[in-house]
Amino acid sequence: MTTIAISTVVTAILGREFHYARTTEEINEIIDAVLATPHSQVYAWDRPCRESSDGASDEFPPHRLRISTHPGGWASVNYHDGTPEHQDLADSYNPTTEDTPSLLFDPEGDLWFPASASLPLVQARQAIAEYCRTGQRPGCIHWQLGQWI
């Protein structure tokens, strides 16, 4: 019997640029880049995500993280799993204070995360790292019902 090891490929879309990571070192670099970018998406899959230059074809898994960051040390995280058996849509959850900013969900529209979705960057980093390892909704942070896909 032959065993084939399937490794995870992490794809991060930073702005409109695709970045790929396979090793722990590369994944840590991608997480740093995600947290330094105002709007990004992260996918963990068995192959790189891709999109044709004309947008006619693409390859993405049914689940992803969307992350928005704020220079003041905040991030909001959205998890979506569109597989028929899961249908999960969740935003990070952190009880709001006066200092908690609302972050823009979609840079091309006027869609915002609720202020209660803003987390300190250290918690967002932990959630992104867990997602990169598992491809599942991270269990290291609290979640609330998501508003946008």
C-alpha positions as CSV (number, residue, x, y, z in Angstrom):
1,M,0.0,0.0,0.0
2,T,1.3,3.4,-0.9
3,T,0.7,6.4,1.3
4,I,0.7,9.9,-0.1
5,A,1.3,12.8,2.2
6,I,-0.9,15.8,1.4
7,S,0.5,19.0,2.7
8,T,-1.4,22.2,3.3
9,V,-0.8,25.2,1.0
10,V,-1.7,28.6,2.5
11,T,-2.8,31.2,0.1
12,A,-3.0,34.8,1.2
13,I,-4.6,37.5,-1.0
14,L,-3.0,40.8,0.1
15,G,-4.8,43.6,-1.7
16,R,-5.1,41.9,-5.1
17,E,-1.8,39.9,-4.9
18,F,-1.6,36.2,-4.3
19,H,1.1,34.9,-1.9
20,Y,1.7,31.2,-1.1
21,A,3.3,29.4,1.8
22,R,4.0,25.8,2.5
23,T,6.6,25.7,5.3
24,T,6.2,26.9,8.9
25,E,8.6,29.8,8.2
26,E,6.7,30.9,5.1
27,I,3.3,30.6,6.9
28,N,4.7,32.9,9.7
29,E,5.8,35.4,7.1
30,I,2.4,35.4,5.5
31,I,0.7,35.9,8.9
32,D,3.0,38.9,9.5
33,A,2.1,40.3,6.0
34,V,-1.7,39.7,6.6
35,L,-1.5,41.6,9.9
36,A,0.4,44.5,8.2
37,T,-2.2,44.7,5.4
38,P,-5.5,46.6,5.8
39,H,-7.6,43.9,4.0
40,S,-6.7,40.3,3.2
41,Q,-8.1,36.8,2.7
42,V,-6.4,33.6,3.8
43,Y,-7.2,30.1,2.4
44,A,-5.7,26.8,3.7
45,W,-6.1,24.0,1.1
46,D,-4.2,21.1,-0.5
47,R,-3.1,23.2,-3.4
48,P,-2.6,26.9,-4.2
49,C,-5.6,29.0,-4.9
50,R,-5.6,30.8,-8.3
51,E,-7.6,33.0,-10.6
52,S,-7.2,33.5,-14.3
53,S,-6.1,37.0,-15.4
54,D,-9.5,37.5,-17.1
55,G,-11.5,36.3,-14.1
56,A,-13.1,33.5,-16.2
57,S,-11.8,30.7,-14.0
58,D,-10.7,30.2,-10.5
59,E,-9.8,27.6,-7.9
60,F,-10.6,28.2,-4.2
61,P,-11.7,26.0,-1.4
62,P,-15.2,26.6,0.1
63,H,-13.8,28.1,3.3
64,R,-11.7,31.1,4.1
65,L,-10.7,33.8,6.6
66,R,-11.1,37.5,5.8
67,I,-9.1,39.8,7.9
68,S,-9.2,43.6,8.3
69,T,-6.6,45.4,10.4
70,H,-6.3,48.8,12.0
71,P,-2.9,50.6,12.7
72,G,-4.0,51.0,16.3
73,G,-3.4,47.3,16.9
74,W,-6.8,45.9,16.1
75,A,-8.1,43.3,13.6
76,S,-11.5,41.8,12.7
77,V,-11.7,38.2,11.4
78,N,-14.5,36.7,9.4
79,Y,-14.8,32.9,8.8
80,H,-16.9,31.5,6.0
81,D,-17.5,27.9,5.1
82,G,-19.8,27.4,2.1
83,T,-19.9,23.7,1.9
84,P,-23.5,22.4,1.9
85,E,-23.0,20.4,5.1
86,H,-21.5,23.3,7.1
87,Q,-22.8,26.7,5.9
88,D,-20.9,28.6,8.6
89,L,-20.6,32.4,8.6
90,A,-19.0,34.0,11.7
91,D,-17.2,37.2,12.8
92,S,-14.7,37.3,15.6
93,Y,-16.3,38.5,18.9
94,N,-14.8,40.7,21.6
95,P,-17.1,42.7,23.9
96,T,-16.8,46.4,22.8
97,T,-15.4,49.2,24.8
98,E,-15.2,52.9,23.9
99,D,-11.8,52.4,22.3
100,T,-12.8,49.5,20.1
101,P,-12.9,50.6,16.4
102,S,-15.3,49.3,13.7
103,L,-13.2,48.0,10.8
104,L,-14.1,48.0,7.1
105,F,-15.1,44.6,6.0
106,D,-15.0,45.2,2.2
107,P,-12.7,47.9,0.8
108,E,-14.8,48.0,-2.4
109,G,-18.0,48.7,-0.6
110,D,-19.3,50.4,2.5
111,L,-19.6,47.2,4.5
112,W,-18.3,47.2,8.1
113,F,-17.6,44.7,10.8
114,P,-19.4,45.5,14.0
115,A,-17.1,47.0,16.7
116,S,-17.6,43.8,18.7
117,A,-15.6,42.0,16.0
118,S,-12.4,43.9,16.7
119,L,-9.7,41.9,18.5
120,P,-6.2,42.8,19.7
121,L,-3.7,41.8,17.0
122,V,-2.2,39.1,19.2
123,Q,-5.5,37.2,19.3
124,A,-6.0,37.7,15.5
125,R,-2.5,36.2,14.9
126,Q,-3.4,33.1,17.0
127,A,-6.7,32.7,15.1
128,I,-4.9,33.0,11.7
129,A,-2.2,30.6,12.7
130,E,-4.8,28.0,13.9
131,Y,-6.7,28.3,10.6
132,C,-3.5,27.9,8.6
133,R,-2.8,24.6,10.5
134,T,-6.4,23.2,10.4
135,G,-8.3,24.9,7.6
136,Q,-11.2,25.1,10.1
137,R,-12.8,27.9,12.1
138,P,-10.4,28.7,14.8
139,G,-11.4,27.7,18.3
140,C,-8.9,30.0,20.1
141,I,-11.2,33.1,19.8
142,H,-14.9,33.8,20.4
143,W,-17.3,34.1,17.5
144,Q,-20.6,35.8,16.7
145,L,-23.0,35.5,13.8
146,G,-21.4,37.0,10.7
147,Q,-23.1,39.7,8.7
148,W,-21.3,39.6,5.3
149,I,-19.8,37.0,3.0
